[in-house]
Amino acid sequence: MNQTRTFLMFALLAVAYLLFAAWQKDYAPLPPAATGVTGAAAAATDGSVPGAVPAAAAKGAAASAVPTIGNGTAAASQEPARLITIRTDVLNLTVDTRGGSLVHAELLAYPSTAATHKQPNPPPTVLLDSEAAHYFVVQSGLVSSTDDAPADQPDHLAIFQSAKSAYTMAKGQNELKVDLTWQDAAGLKVVKTYSFKRGSYVIGLTQRVDNGSRALWQGNAYEQLLRVAPPKPASWFSHFTDPESRAFQGAAWYTGEKFEKMPFDAFSKAKDHLDSKIKGGWAAMLRLYFFAAWIPPAGQTDHYVTETINPDSAQPHYLIRAVGPTLSAAPGQAVTSQARLYLGPNVQGTLGAIAPGLDLTIDYGMFKAIAVPMHAVLSFLHGIARNWGAAIILLVLLIKGATWKLTAVQYRSSAKMRKLQPRIAQLKERYGDDKVKMQQATMELYKKEKVNPMGGCLPVLITMPVFWSLYFVLTSSLELRQAPFLWIPDLSAADPYFILPVVYALVMLGTQWLNPVAAGMDPAQAKMMKVMPLLFTVMFAFFPAGLCLYYAVNGLVGLGQQWWITHHLERDEAPAAS
């Protein structure tokens, strides 16, 4: 029965997949403890989890070798630290003077929830957080690569000094710089500088080493991201209705040629660990709509690793690190390491200009070839309609217009097939259980009446990739996050009142009315066709409202087109029959 019949298997597979995904997320056994990684990274006195840090590499080791993993210095963890705040026009940050780590970040332009009458000004989205349940911090540092290095090093456990406790980008100010300083007893001084530009989510990091000691200093700069897995959904139902609970969350990196990602549950698998030298790459931690990424200078070769901190604990911490090339500063000289940090939204069309491959963090998977241009068309239509819901409706009309003749073939084939059902029923009575002769006679009838039984398949072959591409566009595109339309507060989440799933079910009932159960159809299949509207209502109840809007409008337009074609076909054939 055209669209309804063809979607039967798809619906069953989709529901089965969603059920299995929810079961895996809630009830799958915990991954085994990782082997070969440290579990000794104890919490610092301020309650933060420092993470593993590069310790001194063995003397004479190759410059490209990854330093041995250690836990920092005990002396550093015993010193007091304090928090300083940095506010720009787009970011509100908290920096811990222990290592100069970014431990809290708010994206001021992106509310955490949609505005309501009860809460007209919701708080901004929090990307970085030092709270245990949502722990996600950004760290950096320097570590000596000599075997006689002092215990006190400017790593991410060292205590830095700041001239002020709060920094604010003033009105009209285009750039803000924040200096953090560390110095040891021998005269080695490190100045860590964060640079901010107005309107930008890219943060510059400079680590300058001034060697005032009497010995050569050699070491490596490193940048790392450390976080915990997100809390599990509160209920089975929330897993389906909350887009973020279904989205990928984990580490990602770019090899200069290929985009790779690793979910948190894969960190425990030794074979999946990242341990590679990469030129022109970057390292990131992803969540739905937002991400953090360390971006080394273009053309620089860094050593990238992933690791699990405290793997045996109830809440392991997952780390991805980039260790830069060896730096060297003779007595009285200075050396500088640079990197960039992106803390912000996943906006399509803007990230590629920041770093090669950064736009791949919007991962449409195998449907990228369709999803990217579809997003571009949808954005263009939004520029006309000024509303994402209206843009989706215009997209339906545009696609329907482009495939009008193709779907017309499908509906004509369906109408002709319906007319032949009585004659097919007669053939079934004549040949009984002789399926071979029944099939031969049926094909001869189709040939005589010039009916192609496969005429309705091609439109569906086009529909299915569009369906899944639009699904990823609507669930992954930041622009549709919290985008309202009529009674719907967020087109990227489920319809709160389930109106659109019910509308689509009514459309399916109308389609069934235009396509009565075929004569000779298997009784089990006929019963399944009758429950299809209910099945799709349940399935679409968990899908993004934007996707339901697309298919509800698409179904209404298709139903109208089918009725018009069926009506005119019957009217044109009536004089010939008389």
Backbone torsions as a table, in degrees:
resi	resn	phi	psi	omega
1	MET	NA	73.2	-174.6
2	ASN	32.1	-118.0	-169.9
3	GLN	-65.0	-41.5	-176.8
4	THR	-62.0	-49.5	-177.8
5	ARG	-64.2	-40.5	-175.9
6	THR	-69.4	-30.5	-179.1
7	PHE	-80.5	-4.0	-175.9
8	LEU	-56.6	-54.3	-179.0
9	MET	-65.1	-38.9	178.1
10	PHE	-60.0	-44.0	-178.4
11	ALA	-62.7	-45.6	-179.9
12	LEU	-62.0	-43.3	179.8
13	LEU	-66.8	-40.2	-179.0
14	ALA	-64.9	-45.6	179.1
15	VAL	-63.8	-42.1	178.8
16	ALA	-62.1	-40.5	178.9
17	TYR	-64.3	-45.3	-179.6
18	LEU	-63.6	-40.8	178.0
19	LEU	-64.2	-43.4	-179.8
20	PHE	-65.3	-40.1	179.8
21	ALA	-63.3	-41.1	179.1
22	ALA	-66.6	-41.1	179.5
23	TRP	-63.9	-43.6	179.8
24	GLN	-61.2	-40.6	-176.3
25	LYS	-70.2	-35.0	-174.0
26	ASP	-95.2	-31.9	-170.1
27	TYR	-124.4	-0.6	179.8
28	ALA	-65.2	147.4	-179.8
29	PRO	-65.1	151.0	179.3
30	LEU	-64.5	143.1	180.0
31	PRO	-66.4	150.3	178.5
32	PRO	-66.6	157.8	-179.5
33	ALA	-63.2	141.1	-179.6
34	ALA	-70.9	144.6	177.7
35	THR	-105.5	146.0	176.3
36	GLY	81.7	9.4	177.0
37	VAL	-124.1	154.6	-175.0
38	THR	-75.0	146.4	173.7
39	GLY	-125.0	18.9	-173.2
40	ALA	-101.9	11.1	-178.7
41	ALA	-77.5	95.1	-176.9
42	ALA	-80.0	159.9	179.2
43	ALA	-70.9	145.2	177.2
44	ALA	-77.3	173.9	-175.8
45	THR	-65.2	-22.9	179.5
46	ASP	-86.7	4.5	177.3
47	GLY	92.0	-6.0	-179.6
48	SER	-81.3	159.6	176.1
49	VAL	-98.3	111.9	-173.2
50	PRO	-68.7	-33.3	-176.1
51	GLY	84.6	165.6	179.2
52	ALA	-75.5	145.0	-179.5
53	VAL	-127.1	151.5	176.2
54	PRO	-67.2	128.8	176.2
55	ALA	-99.2	-177.5	-176.9
56	ALA	-62.7	132.2	177.2
57	ALA	-82.2	155.9	-179.1
58	ALA	-64.6	141.3	-179.9
59	LYS	-62.4	133.9	179.8
60	GLY	87.9	-1.5	178.7
61	ALA	-68.9	155.3	-180.0
62	ALA	-62.6	145.8	-177.6
63	ALA	-63.2	-25.5	-177.6
64	SER	-86.6	-4.3	-176.5
65	ALA	-71.6	146.8	175.9
66	VAL	-78.0	128.0	179.9
67	PRO	-59.3	153.4	178.0
68	THR	-62.3	144.2	-178.1
69	ILE	-83.2	131.6	177.6
70	GLY	-134.9	-166.2	-175.3
71	ASN	-120.9	16.3	-178.4
72	GLY	83.0	-171.4	-176.4
73	THR	-105.4	142.4	179.1
74	ALA	-65.2	-37.3	-178.0
75	ALA	-62.0	-40.3	-178.0
76	ALA	-66.1	-39.1	-176.4
77	SER	-71.2	-14.8	-179.4
78	GLN	-91.0	-11.3	-179.3
79	GLU	-81.7	150.8	-179.8
80	PRO	-73.2	148.5	177.0
81	ALA	-128.3	161.4	176.9
82	ARG	-139.3	167.8	-177.8
83	LEU	-107.3	139.5	173.5
84	ILE	-123.1	152.7	-177.7
85	THR	-111.9	145.6	177.2
86	ILE	-132.7	127.1	-179.6
87	ARG	-128.0	123.8	173.1
88	THR	-111.9	-170.1	179.6
89	ASP	-75.2	-14.6	-178.3
90	VAL	-125.0	-13.3	-175.1
91	LEU	-131.4	143.9	169.8
92	ASN	-123.8	111.3	-169.9
93	LEU	-118.3	152.1	171.0
94	THR	-122.7	128.6	-178.8
95	VAL	-114.8	129.4	174.6
96	ASP	-89.1	127.5	180.0
97	THR	-67.7	-11.9	170.7
98	ARG	-73.8	99.2	179.9
99	GLY	82.0	-5.1	-174.8
100	GLY	65.0	32.8	-176.9
101	SER	-80.7	142.9	173.5
102	LEU	-84.8	116.8	-173.5
103	VAL	-114.2	-5.3	177.4
104	HIS	-155.0	135.7	179.4
105	ALA	-146.0	127.3	175.8
106	GLU	-114.8	136.7	178.0
107	LEU	-97.3	102.5	-168.6
108	LEU	-65.6	-26.3	-176.8
109	ALA	-86.9	-2.2	-175.1
110	TYR	-126.1	101.5	178.3
111	PRO	-62.3	149.4	-179.5
112	SER	-70.4	-30.1	177.9
113	THR	-137.7	166.3	176.8
114	ALA	-70.2	145.2	179.4
115	ALA	-67.2	140.3	177.5
116	THR	-131.5	173.6	177.5
117	HIS	-64.7	-36.0	179.5
118	LYS	-74.6	-30.0	-179.1
119	GLN	-135.4	79.1	-176.2
120	PRO	-69.0	-23.7	-179.3
121	ASN	-126.5	77.7	-179.5
122	PRO	-65.2	155.1	179.9
123	PRO	-66.1	158.2	179.8
124	PRO	-70.0	161.6	177.5
125	THR	-67.6	134.8	177.9
126	VAL	-99.3	120.8	179.0
127	LEU	-97.0	-49.9	176.3
128	LEU	-102.6	144.1	-176.2
129	ASP	-155.9	136.3	179.5
130	SER	-94.5	-2.3	176.9
131	GLU	-67.5	144.2	-171.7
132	ALA	-58.6	-42.0	-174.9
133	ALA	-69.2	-26.3	-177.9
134	HIS	-124.4	29.2	-171.7
135	TYR	-56.5	122.4	179.8
136	PHE	-157.9	108.8	-176.4
137	VAL	-131.9	161.2	179.5
138	VAL	-116.4	127.3	-175.2
139	GLN	-129.5	157.1	177.3
140	SER	-156.7	164.9	179.5
141	GLY	177.2	-176.4	177.5
142	LEU	-130.3	143.9	179.0
143	VAL	-139.7	137.6	-178.8
144	SER	-72.4	146.3	179.7
145	SER	-108.0	12.7	178.5
146	THR	-98.2	151.5	-176.5
147	ASP	-74.6	-17.6	179.6
148	ASP	-102.9	25.4	-178.7
149	ALA	-66.7	142.6	177.8
150	PRO	-67.0	158.9	-179.6
151	ALA	-65.7	-34.0	-178.9
152	ASP	-83.2	113.2	-177.3
153	GLN	-131.3	155.8	-178.1
154	PRO	-81.8	52.1	178.2
155	ASP	-88.4	-165.7	-175.4
156	HIS	-83.4	9.4	171.0
157	LEU	-107.1	-10.2	-178.2
158	ALA	-72.6	149.8	179.6
159	ILE	-90.0	120.4	178.0
160	PHE	-100.1	161.3	179.0
161	GLN	-112.8	143.8	179.2
162	SER	-127.2	140.9	-179.3
163	ALA	-68.6	-30.1	-177.8
164	LYS	-132.9	163.0	177.6
165	SER	-97.5	-8.9	-180.0
166	ALA	-149.8	137.9	178.1
167	TYR	-129.6	136.1	-179.4
168	THR	-135.3	134.6	174.8
169	MET	-77.2	112.4	-175.8
170	ALA	-72.2	160.3	178.0
171	LYS	-61.6	129.3	-177.7
172	GLY	87.6	-10.9	178.8
173	GLN	-82.3	129.9	-176.0
174	ASN	-97.2	-18.3	-178.5
175	GLU	-144.5	141.4	178.4
176	LEU	-131.4	132.4	177.8
177	LYS	-121.7	138.4	-179.8
178	VAL	-125.3	121.9	-178.9
179	ASP	-102.7	135.2	173.0
180	LEU	-123.2	133.6	-171.3
181	THR	-122.4	140.1	175.0
182	TRP	-133.8	143.1	178.5
183	GLN	-150.4	140.1	178.6
184	ASP	-102.5	176.9	-176.2
185	ALA	-68.0	-23.5	-176.8
186	ALA	-83.1	-9.7	178.9
187	GLY	107.1	3.8	177.5
188	LEU	-79.0	125.3	-176.7
189	LYS	-122.6	135.4	178.4
190	VAL	-125.1	129.9	174.6
191	VAL	-115.6	115.6	178.0
192	LYS	-99.9	119.5	-174.8
193	THR	-118.1	124.3	172.0
194	TYR	-99.2	132.0	-179.0
195	SER	-117.9	132.8	-178.5
196	PHE	-124.9	141.3	176.3
197	LYS	-120.8	147.0	-177.1
198	ARG	-60.3	132.7	176.8
199	GLY	77.1	4.8	-174.8
200	SER	-114.0	142.3	174.5
201	TYR	-97.1	5.4	177.6
202	VAL	-92.8	125.6	-179.2
203	ILE	-112.8	125.0	177.7
204	GLY	-83.8	140.6	176.8
205	LEU	-125.9	125.9	174.5
206	THR	-123.0	128.2	174.8
207	GLN	-116.5	107.7	-176.5
208	ARG	-104.5	127.5	178.9
209	VAL	-106.5	115.5	173.8
210	ASP	-103.6	112.2	-175.3
211	ASN	-88.4	94.8	176.3
212	GLY	-95.5	8.8	178.6
213	SER	-86.9	-176.6	-179.5
214	ARG	-100.0	4.8	-177.0
215	ALA	-122.1	155.6	175.8
216	LEU	-64.9	135.7	174.2
217	TRP	-109.0	128.0	174.2
218	GLN	-130.0	140.9	-179.8
219	GLY	-173.4	-171.8	-178.8
220	ASN	-130.6	142.0	170.3
221	ALA	-91.4	146.7	178.2
222	TYR	-141.9	153.4	174.9
223	GLU	-132.9	140.4	-177.8
224	GLN	-148.8	157.2	177.1
225	LEU	-120.1	133.6	-175.4
226	LEU	-133.9	127.3	-179.6
227	ARG	-155.3	168.6	174.3
228	VAL	-103.6	163.8	174.5
229	ALA	-68.6	148.5	-178.8
230	PRO	-65.6	153.3	177.7
231	PRO	-60.3	148.7	177.9
232	LYS	-68.1	152.1	177.2
233	PRO	-56.5	147.5	-177.9
234	ALA	-64.1	-27.8	-178.2
235	SER	-151.2	167.4	176.9
236	TRP	-60.7	-39.1	-177.9
237	PHE	-66.8	-40.8	-177.9
238	SER	-66.1	-26.0	177.2
239	HIS	-60.7	-37.4	-178.4
240	PHE	-82.2	-35.5	-174.5
241	THR	-86.4	-18.0	179.7
242	ASP	-96.8	112.6	-177.4
243	PRO	-58.9	-35.6	-175.4
244	GLU	-68.8	-30.1	179.9
245	SER	-70.8	-20.6	178.9
246	ARG	-96.1	-14.4	-174.6
247	ALA	-80.5	160.4	176.9
248	PHE	-68.2	136.6	171.4
249	GLN	-138.2	130.3	-178.2
250	GLY	162.8	-162.7	-179.0
251	ALA	-91.1	154.1	176.5
252	ALA	-148.1	155.3	178.1
253	TRP	-154.6	162.6	-179.5
254	TYR	-121.2	129.8	-175.8
255	THR	-90.4	4.3	-172.4
256	GLY	95.2	-20.1	178.8
257	GLU	-134.2	-28.0	-171.7
258	LYS	-136.9	143.6	176.7
259	PHE	-94.2	127.6	-179.9
260	GLU	-124.6	153.4	175.8
261	LYS	-146.6	156.3	-176.5
262	MET	-139.9	114.0	175.2
263	PRO	-67.0	161.7	-175.1
264	PHE	-62.4	-34.4	-178.7
265	ASP	-70.9	-11.9	177.5
266	ALA	-88.7	-10.7	179.3
267	PHE	-63.0	-26.5	-177.7
268	SER	-78.9	-7.7	-178.2
269	LYS	-96.4	114.5	-175.3
270	ALA	-58.3	-33.9	-176.4
271	LYS	-68.8	-19.7	-178.4
272	ASP	-95.0	-3.6	-177.3
273	HIS	-62.4	140.5	174.2
274	LEU	-86.6	128.8	178.5
275	ASP	-157.2	77.6	-171.7
276	SER	-146.3	150.7	169.7
277	LYS	-86.1	128.8	-175.9
278	ILE	-131.9	132.5	176.6
279	LYS	-102.6	130.2	178.0
280	GLY	69.7	29.7	-178.1
281	GLY	-104.2	-168.9	174.2
282	TRP	-158.4	163.3	-179.1
283	ALA	-127.7	141.5	-174.1
284	ALA	-145.7	160.9	166.3
285	MET	-119.9	126.0	-173.5
286	LEU	-108.2	147.4	165.3
287	ARG	-142.8	172.6	-177.5
288	LEU	-63.6	126.6	174.8
289	TYR	77.8	-22.8	-174.8
290	PHE	-138.2	158.5	177.8
291	PHE	-162.3	165.0	174.0
292	ALA	-121.7	139.6	-177.8
293	ALA	-147.2	134.4	170.5
294	TRP	-92.1	129.0	-176.9
295	ILE	-123.2	104.2	176.3
296	PRO	-67.7	168.2	177.1
297	PRO	-57.9	146.1	-179.9
298	ALA	-59.9	134.0	178.5
299	GLY	86.4	-8.4	179.4
300	GLN	-80.6	141.2	177.9
301	THR	-98.6	119.0	178.5
302	ASP	-116.7	159.3	176.5
303	HIS	-101.6	116.5	-175.7
304	TYR	-101.5	136.1	177.9
305	VAL	-140.6	153.2	169.5
306	THR	-119.7	153.1	-175.5
307	GLU	-158.5	154.3	173.8
308	THR	-108.1	124.0	177.9
309	ILE	-96.9	131.5	-176.3
310	ASN	54.3	57.4	-175.3
311	PRO	-64.7	-23.3	-177.4
312	ASP	-88.2	-4.1	-177.4
313	SER	-80.9	170.2	178.9
314	ALA	-69.0	-22.9	-178.4
315	GLN	-136.1	81.9	179.7
316	PRO	-63.6	156.1	175.6
317	HIS	-111.0	135.8	-174.7
318	TYR	-110.5	134.1	-171.0
319	LEU	-128.3	140.2	167.7
320	ILE	-130.0	131.7	-170.8
321	ARG	-132.7	146.7	171.7
322	ALA	-121.4	119.4	179.4
323	VAL	-104.0	123.2	-176.0
324	GLY	-78.8	176.2	179.1
325	PRO	-68.2	164.4	-177.8
326	THR	-65.2	133.5	176.0
327	LEU	-107.4	151.1	-177.9
328	SER	-141.9	131.3	177.9
329	ALA	-136.4	117.1	177.0
330	ALA	-73.8	161.9	177.5
331	PRO	-52.3	130.1	180.0
332	GLY	85.6	-3.0	-179.4
333	GLN	-110.2	172.0	-178.6
334	ALA	-132.8	154.1	177.2
335	VAL	-142.1	147.8	-173.7
336	THR	-128.7	139.4	172.7
337	SER	-116.4	140.4	-178.7
338	GLN	-129.2	151.1	175.4
339	ALA	-160.1	166.1	175.7
340	ARG	-123.5	147.3	178.9
341	LEU	-121.6	128.4	174.6
342	TYR	-105.2	123.0	175.0
343	LEU	-127.9	100.8	-177.1
344	GLY	178.3	-162.2	-174.8
345	PRO	-80.8	158.1	178.6
346	ASN	-96.4	78.4	-175.8
347	VAL	-96.1	119.5	-177.7
348	GLN	-68.5	139.2	177.4
349	GLY	93.1	-5.5	-178.7
350	THR	-118.7	-22.8	-171.5
351	LEU	-76.4	-31.6	-178.5
352	GLY	-61.3	-27.1	179.0
353	ALA	-76.0	-19.4	179.1
354	ILE	-78.7	-45.3	179.3
355	ALA	-158.7	144.5	178.1
356	PRO	-57.2	133.1	176.7
357	GLY	81.9	-5.5	-176.9
358	LEU	-67.9	-26.2	177.5
359	ASP	-68.9	-13.2	179.5
360	LEU	-73.8	-9.0	176.0
361	THR	-65.3	-19.4	168.4
362	ILE	-87.0	94.0	-168.2
363	ASP	-98.8	106.2	176.8
364	TYR	-92.3	1.6	177.5
365	GLY	65.8	-142.1	-175.8
366	MET	-70.2	-11.1	-178.5
367	PHE	-99.4	14.1	-177.1
368	LYS	-57.9	-39.5	-176.5
369	ALA	-61.1	-28.1	178.2
370	ILE	-96.2	-38.9	-173.6
371	ALA	-66.5	-40.8	-177.1
372	VAL	-63.3	-52.3	177.2
373	PRO	-65.3	-31.0	177.5
374	MET	-64.7	-40.8	176.7
375	HIS	-62.4	-39.5	179.7
376	ALA	-64.3	-43.2	178.6
377	VAL	-65.2	-42.1	179.7
378	LEU	-63.0	-40.4	177.8
379	SER	-64.7	-39.0	177.3
380	PHE	-63.2	-43.9	179.3
381	LEU	-66.8	-32.8	176.4
382	HIS	-65.5	-34.9	176.5
383	GLY	-62.6	-26.6	178.0
384	ILE	-85.2	-47.4	-173.4
385	ALA	-85.6	-23.1	-177.8
386	ARG	63.0	21.0	175.8
387	ASN	-153.4	134.3	-175.1
388	TRP	-70.8	-32.8	176.1
389	GLY	-64.7	-44.3	176.9
390	ALA	-64.8	-35.0	178.2
391	ALA	-64.8	-37.3	177.8
392	ILE	-64.9	-41.1	178.0
393	ILE	-63.2	-42.2	177.5
394	LEU	-64.0	-35.9	177.6
395	LEU	-63.9	-39.9	176.1
396	VAL	-58.7	-49.1	-177.9
397	LEU	-63.6	-36.5	179.5
398	LEU	-66.6	-45.9	179.4
399	ILE	-67.1	-40.3	177.8
400	LYS	-62.2	-39.5	177.8
401	GLY	-65.2	-38.9	-179.3
402	ALA	-70.0	-29.4	-177.1
403	THR	-110.3	19.1	-174.8
404	TRP	-59.1	-49.3	-178.3
405	LYS	-67.0	-35.6	-180.0
406	LEU	-65.5	-45.3	179.0
407	THR	-71.5	-28.2	176.3
408	ALA	-61.4	-38.6	176.1
409	VAL	-61.5	-41.3	179.3
410	GLN	-61.9	-46.6	-176.7
411	TYR	-70.3	-36.2	176.2
412	ARG	-65.4	-41.3	178.0
413	SER	-62.4	-40.8	179.2
414	SER	-64.4	-42.3	-179.6
415	ALA	-64.8	-42.1	179.3
416	LYS	-67.5	-38.7	177.5
417	MET	-62.3	-38.2	179.2
418	ARG	-64.0	-39.2	179.6
419	LYS	-66.3	-27.7	-177.6
420	LEU	-85.5	-5.6	-175.7
421	GLN	-59.4	-42.1	176.8
422	PRO	-59.7	-39.4	-179.9
423	ARG	-71.0	-33.9	176.2
424	ILE	-67.1	-37.4	177.3
425	ALA	-62.9	-38.1	177.1
426	GLN	-65.0	-39.3	178.0
427	LEU	-63.8	-37.2	179.4
428	LYS	-65.8	-38.7	176.6
429	GLU	-65.9	-35.1	-176.9
430	ARG	-72.0	-44.1	-174.0
431	TYR	-97.0	-9.9	175.2
432	GLY	59.0	-123.2	-175.7
433	ASP	-92.0	6.0	178.4
434	ASP	-80.1	88.8	-173.1
435	LYS	-67.9	-30.5	-178.9
436	VAL	-65.6	-51.3	-180.0
437	LYS	-65.8	-35.0	178.6
438	MET	-62.9	-42.9	179.9
439	GLN	-66.8	-42.0	179.1
440	GLN	-63.1	-43.5	-179.5
441	ALA	-66.6	-37.7	179.2
442	THR	-65.4	-42.7	178.9
443	MET	-65.8	-36.4	176.0
444	GLU	-64.7	-37.2	178.1
445	LEU	-65.8	-43.4	178.1
446	TYR	-60.6	-41.8	-179.1
447	LYS	-66.5	-40.6	-179.6
448	LYS	-66.1	-40.3	-178.1
449	GLU	-89.6	2.6	179.1
450	LYS	57.2	50.8	179.2
451	VAL	-114.8	129.3	177.4
452	ASN	-100.9	107.3	-178.6
453	PRO	-63.5	-18.5	179.1
454	MET	-96.3	9.3	-175.4
455	GLY	-63.5	-22.9	-178.6
456	GLY	-93.6	2.5	-174.7
457	CYS	-81.5	-38.7	-174.9
458	LEU	-60.0	-45.0	177.6
459	PRO	-57.9	-36.4	-179.6
460	VAL	-69.8	-36.2	177.1
461	LEU	-60.7	-29.6	176.4
462	ILE	-81.1	-36.4	-175.7
463	THR	-65.2	-42.7	-173.6
464	MET	-62.9	-47.4	175.7
465	PRO	-61.6	-36.0	177.6
466	VAL	-63.7	-41.0	179.8
467	PHE	-57.9	-53.9	-176.6
468	TRP	-70.7	-35.2	177.2
469	SER	-63.0	-44.7	179.1
470	LEU	-66.4	-33.7	176.9
471	TYR	-59.3	-47.1	-179.8
472	PHE	-69.6	-36.2	178.3
473	VAL	-63.0	-45.0	-175.9
474	LEU	-73.5	-27.5	-179.8
475	THR	-93.2	-17.9	-175.6
476	SER	-109.7	-16.6	-175.5
477	SER	-82.9	121.5	-178.5
478	LEU	-60.6	-32.2	-175.8
479	GLU	-61.5	-29.5	-178.4
480	LEU	-89.9	-4.6	175.8
481	ARG	-65.1	124.7	179.6
482	GLN	61.0	21.3	177.4
483	ALA	-78.0	120.0	-176.3
484	PRO	-87.0	158.5	174.0
485	PHE	-158.1	112.1	-178.5
486	LEU	52.9	-115.3	-177.4
487	TRP	-85.4	-3.9	-174.3
488	ILE	-94.9	119.0	180.0
489	PRO	-78.7	-21.8	-174.3
490	ASP	-149.4	109.1	-178.2
491	LEU	-71.2	-15.6	179.2
492	SER	-87.2	-7.9	178.1
493	ALA	-111.0	175.5	-178.1
494	ALA	-68.4	151.5	175.3
495	ASP	-61.5	117.6	-174.8
496	PRO	-65.2	-23.4	-178.7
497	TYR	-110.1	2.6	176.2
498	PHE	58.4	28.5	-179.6
499	ILE	-71.2	-46.0	-177.5
500	LEU	-65.6	-41.4	174.5
501	PRO	-59.4	-37.7	178.6
502	VAL	-68.0	-40.5	177.6
503	VAL	-59.9	-42.3	179.4
504	TYR	-66.1	-35.8	176.7
505	ALA	-63.6	-39.5	177.5
506	LEU	-65.7	-36.2	176.2
507	VAL	-62.5	-41.0	178.9
508	MET	-65.8	-37.7	176.3
509	LEU	-63.4	-40.6	176.3
510	GLY	-63.5	-37.2	177.3
511	THR	-65.1	-40.6	177.8
512	GLN	-65.9	-33.5	177.6
513	TRP	-65.1	-37.6	176.6
514	LEU	-75.3	-18.8	-178.6
515	ASN	-126.8	82.3	179.0
516	PRO	-58.5	157.5	-180.0
517	VAL	-55.3	128.7	-176.5
518	ALA	-63.8	139.5	177.0
519	ALA	-62.6	134.6	179.8
520	GLY	84.3	1.4	178.3
521	MET	-66.0	142.8	177.3
522	ASP	-56.7	133.2	-177.0
523	PRO	-56.4	-39.1	179.6
524	ALA	-63.9	-40.8	178.5
525	GLN	-66.9	-38.4	178.8
526	ALA	-63.0	-40.1	177.7
527	LYS	-66.2	-39.2	178.8
528	MET	-62.8	-37.8	178.7
529	MET	-63.2	-32.9	-178.8
530	LYS	-71.9	-29.8	-179.2
531	VAL	-93.0	-0.8	180.0
532	MET	-57.4	-43.7	178.3
533	PRO	-57.5	-40.1	178.5
534	LEU	-66.6	-41.2	-180.0
535	LEU	-61.6	-44.3	-179.6
536	PHE	-70.7	-32.4	176.2
537	THR	-61.3	-44.1	178.8
538	VAL	-65.8	-44.5	-178.0
539	MET	-65.2	-45.5	-177.8
540	PHE	-72.4	-17.7	178.1
541	ALA	-63.4	-23.9	-179.0
542	PHE	-98.1	-10.5	-176.9
543	PHE	-82.7	160.0	176.8
544	PRO	-56.0	142.2	-178.9
545	ALA	-60.7	-32.9	178.0
546	GLY	-62.4	-39.0	178.0
547	LEU	-68.2	-41.1	177.0
548	CYS	-62.9	-39.6	177.8
549	LEU	-61.5	-44.2	179.1
550	TYR	-58.0	-49.1	-174.9
551	TYR	-77.1	-27.6	174.9
552	ALA	-66.9	-46.4	178.3
553	VAL	-67.8	-41.5	177.8
554	ASN	-59.6	-41.8	179.2
555	GLY	-67.2	-39.8	178.4
556	LEU	-63.4	-45.3	178.7
557	VAL	-64.5	-42.6	178.9
558	GLY	-64.1	-39.0	178.7
559	LEU	-64.3	-42.0	177.4
560	GLY	-64.1	-40.6	178.8
561	GLN	-65.4	-41.7	-179.6
562	GLN	-65.9	-42.8	178.1
563	TRP	-61.2	-42.2	-178.7
564	TRP	-64.1	-44.1	-179.0
565	ILE	-67.6	-44.5	179.9
566	THR	-62.8	-43.1	-179.7
567	HIS	-62.6	-46.5	-178.7
568	HIS	-70.6	-33.9	178.0
569	LEU	-65.0	-43.5	178.2
570	GLU	-67.0	-37.4	179.6
571	ARG	-67.9	-38.3	-179.8
572	ASP	-71.9	-30.9	-177.5
573	GLU	-84.8	-16.3	-178.8
574	ALA	-62.5	-46.2	178.2
575	PRO	-63.1	-36.1	-179.6
576	ALA	-65.9	-37.3	180.0
577	ALA	-69.8	-33.3	179.7
578	SER	-77.9	NA	NA
